[in-house]
Amino acid sequence: HDALTGLYNRNHVMHRAEEEVSRFQRFHTPPSLIIAEIDNLSELHAAYGAKNTDDILKTVAGVCLSTVREVDVVARWSGEQFLILCPQTDIASAEILAQRLLKAMAENDELCARQPNTAVGIGVLRDNESFTDWFDRTAKALYQSKRLGYGVACTAE
């Protein structure tokens, strides 16, 4: 677990994602991946301090956990990135979940007061794709969200 947020850590979610890749190869029920990133965290840290930054990360973790389903795996991927692994979830359902997540963040009083920039990328696992390929493709959708000005969920091609 991540010490700050209490979410699963990178190693755990990578292991679970590899399990989903194997399950997809056997049963052809696609999992989806959502990557959310708080992009201006370093600016908020400089302006308001480390405690503020920690509070934002904890709040984002709480919003993620309260928004997803019990079967979904929420992890802190890196300093500013959160990864949500959605087993047996087609892209349309993942898009709905991502929109619900963005809405919950936008309506959270604590986050509204600090105004973090949130970008979201979504990707469904494809045939013969490794976790790394799946993640990289989803990360490209995340970067598209940034280019569009944040607060939007972009779907991987």
C-alpha positions in Angstrom: 0.0 0.0 0.0 1.0 3.6 -0.6 1.9 5.1 2.8 0.3 8.5 2.2 -3.0 7.6 0.6 -3.5 4.0 1.8 -4.3 3.0 -1.8 -2.6 0.0 -3.4 0.9 0.7 -4.7 2.3 0.4 -8.2 3.6 -3.2 -7.7 0.3 -4.5 -6.6 -1.7 -3.0 -9.5 0.9 -4.2 -12.0 0.4 -7.7 -10.6 -3.4 -7.4 -10.8 -3.1 -5.9 -14.3 -1.1 -8.9 -15.5 -3.8 -11.2 -14.1 -6.4 -9.2 -16.1 -4.3 -9.6 -19.3 -4.2 -13.4 -18.7 -7.9 -13.5 -17.9 -8.7 -11.6 -21.1 -6.6 -14.0 -23.2 -8.6 -16.9 -21.7 -12.2 -15.5 -21.5 -12.1 -12.5 -23.9 -13.9 -10.2 -21.4 -12.0 -6.9 -21.7 -10.7 -5.0 -18.7 -10.3 -1.2 -18.9 -7.8 1.1 -17.4 -8.2 4.7 -16.2 -5.3 6.9 -15.5 -6.0 10.1 -13.6 -3.3 12.7 -13.0 -3.2 15.9 -10.9 -1.0 18.0 -13.2 -0.4 21.2 -11.2 0.6 19.5 -7.9 4.1 21.0 -7.9 2.7 24.5 -8.3 0.2 23.9 -5.5 3.1 22.6 -3.4 5.1 25.7 -4.0 2.2 28.0 -3.3 0.7 26.3 -0.2 3.2 23.8 1.1 3.6 20.0 1.5 0.6 19.5 3.8 -1.7 21.0 1.2 -0.2 18.7 -1.4 -0.7 15.7 0.8 -4.3 16.7 1.6 -5.0 16.9 -2.1 -3.6 13.5 -2.8 -5.5 12.0 0.1 -8.7 13.7 -1.0 -8.3 12.4 -4.6 -7.7 8.9 -3.3 -10.9 9.1 -1.3 -12.9 10.4 -4.2 -11.5 7.6 -6.4 -12.5 5.0 -3.8 -16.0 6.4 -3.3 -16.6 6.5 -7.1 -15.5 3.1 -8.3 -17.1 -0.3 -7.9 -15.9 -2.8 -5.3 -14.2 -5.0 -8.0 -12.1 -2.1 -9.4 -8.5 -1.7 -8.2 -7.4 1.9 -7.3 -3.7 2.5 -6.9 -1.3 5.4 -6.6 0.9 4.9 -9.6 3.3 7.7 -9.1 3.5 11.0 -7.3 0.7 12.6 -9.2 -0.9 9.7 -11.0 -3.7 7.3 -9.9 -4.5 4.2 -11.8 -7.9 2.4 -11.8 -8.0 -1.1 -13.1 -11.6 -2.1 -14.1 -12.0 -5.9 -14.6 -14.5 -7.1 -17.1 -15.4 -3.5 -18.2 -15.9 -2.5 -21.8 -14.9 0.9 -23.0 -18.3 2.5 -22.8 -18.7 1.5 -19.1 -15.2 2.8 -18.4 -16.0 6.1 -20.0 -19.1 6.4 -17.8 -16.9 5.7 -14.7 -14.3 8.2 -15.7 -17.0 10.9 -16.2 -18.4 10.0 -12.8 -14.9 10.4 -11.3 -14.3 13.8 -12.9 -17.8 15.0 -11.7 -17.1 13.8 -8.2 -13.7 15.6 -8.2 -15.3 18.8 -9.6 -18.0 18.7 -6.9 -15.6 18.0 -4.0 -15.4 21.1 -1.8 -11.9 20.5 -0.7 -10.6 20.0 -4.2 -12.6 23.0 -5.6 -10.9 25.2 -3.0 -7.4 24.2 -4.2 -8.2 23.8 -7.9 -6.0 20.9 -9.0 -5.9 20.3 -12.8 -7.2 16.8 -13.4 -6.5 14.9 -16.6 -8.0 11.4 -17.4 -7.1 8.8 -20.0 -9.1 5.6 -20.6 -8.2 2.5 -22.5 -9.6 -1.0 -23.0 -7.2 -4.0 -23.4 -6.9 -5.2 -26.9 -6.0 -8.6 -28.3 -2.3 -9.6 -28.1 -1.5 -6.5 -26.0 0.8 -6.5 -23.0 0.1 -4.5 -19.9 2.9 -2.1 -20.9 1.4 -1.5 -24.4 -2.1 -1.1 -22.8 -0.7 1.4 -20.2 1.3 3.4 -22.9 -1.8 3.7 -25.1 -3.9 4.8 -22.2 -1.2 7.3 -21.2 -1.5 8.9 -24.7 -5.2 9.5 -24.0 -4.2 11.1 -20.7 -1.8 13.5 -22.5 -4.7 14.3 -25.0 -6.8 15.3 -21.9 -4.1 17.7 -20.9 -3.9 19.2 -24.3 -7.7 19.8 -24.2 -7.4 21.7 -21.0 -8.1 19.2 -18.3 -11.4 18.1 -16.8 -12.1 15.8 -19.7 -11.7 12.1 -20.1 -10.1 11.0 -23.3 -10.3 7.5 -24.7 -7.3 5.7 -26.2 -7.3 4.9 -29.9 
